[in-house]
């Protein structure tokens, strides 16, 4: 639990340079972990030094009111509950369904068609939006909050 949350904080502090506006911003941030990179459309007014990346500068961008509203607003809460229930049911079905079908003979040839629509979905994804949505300081706070709720929920109900 602590390791996963620390991993997200470390990833954020190593490669987050601000909100990216194009693929070059993402590439520059990934290729220079721990160093300040000038973005094409910087969101910060002043350019901090590379040593300030590891300080608590990102705390000013976090809002505990937004985090509270994320967990207490009925729309995302209901959506997250249904997603969680759906993922749990899907996982259980994936584990149980093959037991009813029996074993299959081992085939020598393995085709690339096992991936289905994954390559087409990945090629159509917007990496800039994904980058900004996954690694922003508020997003890291939400990921840590979600992990905390999942961990404490497991502690209470297991």
C-alpha positions as CSV (number, residue, x, y, z in Angstrom):
1,X,0.0,0.0,0.0
2,X,2.6,2.5,1.1
3,X,5.0,1.4,-1.7
4,X,2.4,1.9,-4.4
5,X,1.5,5.4,-3.2
6,X,5.2,6.3,-2.9
7,X,5.7,5.0,-6.4
8,X,3.2,7.5,-7.7
9,X,4.7,10.3,-5.8
10,X,8.2,9.5,-7.0
11,X,7.1,9.2,-10.6
12,X,5.4,12.5,-10.3
13,X,8.4,14.2,-8.8
14,X,10.8,12.8,-11.4
15,X,9.0,13.4,-14.6
16,X,6.3,16.1,-14.1
17,X,7.3,19.4,-15.5
18,X,3.8,20.9,-15.7
19,X,0.8,20.5,-18.0
20,X,2.0,19.2,-21.4
21,X,0.5,20.7,-24.6
22,X,2.1,18.4,-27.2
23,X,4.1,15.2,-27.7
24,X,7.4,17.0,-27.5
25,X,6.7,18.1,-24.0
26,X,6.0,14.5,-22.9
27,X,9.1,13.2,-24.7
28,X,11.3,15.9,-23.1
29,X,9.9,15.2,-19.6
30,X,10.4,11.4,-20.0
31,X,13.9,11.7,-21.4
32,X,15.1,14.1,-18.6
33,X,13.8,12.7,-15.3
34,X,14.7,14.9,-12.4
35,X,15.7,17.9,-14.5
36,X,13.5,20.9,-15.2
37,X,12.4,21.1,-18.9
38,X,10.9,24.1,-20.5
39,X,7.5,23.3,-21.9
40,X,6.1,24.8,-25.1
41,X,3.2,26.3,-23.1
42,X,4.4,26.5,-19.5
43,X,1.8,26.6,-16.8
44,X,4.2,28.0,-14.1
45,X,4.9,31.7,-14.0
46,X,8.5,31.2,-12.8
47,X,10.8,28.5,-13.8
48,X,12.1,26.7,-10.7
49,X,15.5,25.1,-10.5
50,X,15.9,21.4,-11.0
51,X,16.6,21.0,-7.3
52,X,13.2,22.4,-6.4
53,X,11.5,19.5,-8.2
54,X,12.0,17.3,-5.2
55,X,10.6,19.8,-2.7
56,X,6.9,20.3,-1.9
57,X,6.1,22.8,-4.7
58,X,3.3,20.6,-6.0
59,X,1.4,21.0,-2.7
60,X,0.3,24.5,-3.8
61,X,-1.4,22.9,-6.9
62,X,-3.4,20.4,-4.8
63,X,-6.8,21.1,-3.4
64,X,-8.3,19.0,-0.6
65,X,-11.7,20.5,-1.4
66,X,-11.5,19.0,-4.9
67,X,-10.5,15.7,-3.4
68,X,-13.4,15.8,-0.9
69,X,-15.8,16.6,-3.7
70,X,-14.3,13.8,-5.8
71,X,-15.3,11.3,-3.2
72,X,-18.6,12.8,-2.0
73,X,-20.2,14.0,-5.3
74,X,-22.9,11.4,-6.1
75,X,-22.1,11.3,-9.8
76,X,-18.5,10.1,-9.7
77,X,-19.1,8.1,-6.6
78,X,-21.9,6.2,-8.2
79,X,-19.9,5.8,-11.4
80,X,-16.9,4.5,-9.4
81,X,-19.0,2.1,-7.4
82,X,-20.6,0.7,-10.6
83,X,-17.1,0.4,-12.2
84,X,-15.7,-1.3,-9.1
85,X,-18.7,-3.7,-9.1
86,X,-18.3,-4.3,-12.8
87,X,-14.6,-5.0,-12.6
88,X,-15.1,-7.4,-9.7
89,X,-17.9,-9.3,-11.5
90,X,-15.8,-9.3,-14.7
91,X,-12.8,-10.6,-12.8
92,X,-14.8,-13.3,-11.1
93,X,-16.4,-14.4,-14.4
94,X,-12.9,-14.5,-16.0
95,X,-11.7,-16.8,-13.2
96,X,-14.8,-19.0,-13.0
97,X,-15.9,-19.3,-16.7
98,X,-12.9,-21.4,-17.9
99,X,-13.5,-24.0,-15.1
100,X,-16.8,-24.8,-16.8
101,X,-15.3,-25.2,-20.2
102,X,-12.5,-27.6,-19.4
103,X,-9.0,-27.7,-20.8
104,X,-8.1,-27.0,-24.4
105,X,-5.3,-28.8,-26.3
106,X,-2.1,-26.8,-26.6
107,X,-1.7,-25.3,-30.0
108,X,1.8,-24.9,-31.5
109,X,1.0,-21.7,-33.4
110,X,0.3,-18.5,-31.5
111,X,-1.2,-15.7,-33.5
112,X,-1.1,-12.0,-32.9
113,X,-4.9,-11.9,-33.1
114,X,-5.1,-12.5,-29.4
115,X,-4.8,-8.8,-28.7
116,X,-8.0,-8.0,-30.5
117,X,-8.7,-4.3,-30.6
118,X,-5.9,-3.2,-28.3
119,X,-3.4,-2.0,-30.9
120,X,-6.1,0.0,-32.7
121,X,-7.2,1.6,-29.4
122,X,-3.7,2.4,-28.4
123,X,-2.9,4.0,-31.7
124,X,-6.0,6.2,-31.4
125,X,-5.4,7.3,-27.8
126,X,-4.4,10.9,-27.1
127,X,-1.1,10.7,-25.1
128,X,-1.2,14.4,-24.2
129,X,-4.5,14.1,-22.5
130,X,-3.5,10.9,-20.8
131,X,-0.2,12.4,-19.6
132,X,-2.0,15.5,-18.2
133,X,-4.7,13.4,-16.6
134,X,-2.5,10.8,-15.0
135,X,0.5,12.8,-13.6
136,X,-0.9,16.2,-12.5
137,X,-0.5,16.9,-8.7
138,X,-4.3,16.7,-8.2
139,X,-4.4,13.4,-10.0
140,X,-1.6,11.9,-7.9
141,X,-3.5,13.0,-4.8
142,X,-6.7,11.3,-6.2
143,X,-4.7,8.1,-7.0
144,X,-3.3,8.0,-3.4
145,X,-6.8,8.7,-2.0
146,X,-8.3,5.9,-4.1
147,X,-5.6,3.5,-3.1
148,X,-6.1,4.5,0.6
149,X,-9.9,3.9,0.4
150,X,-9.3,0.5,-1.3
151,X,-6.7,-0.5,1.3
152,X,-8.8,0.5,4.3
153,X,-11.9,-1.0,2.7
154,X,-10.1,-4.3,2.4
155,X,-8.9,-4.0,6.0
156,X,-12.4,-3.5,7.2
157,X,-14.2,-6.1,5.2
158,X,-11.6,-9.0,4.9
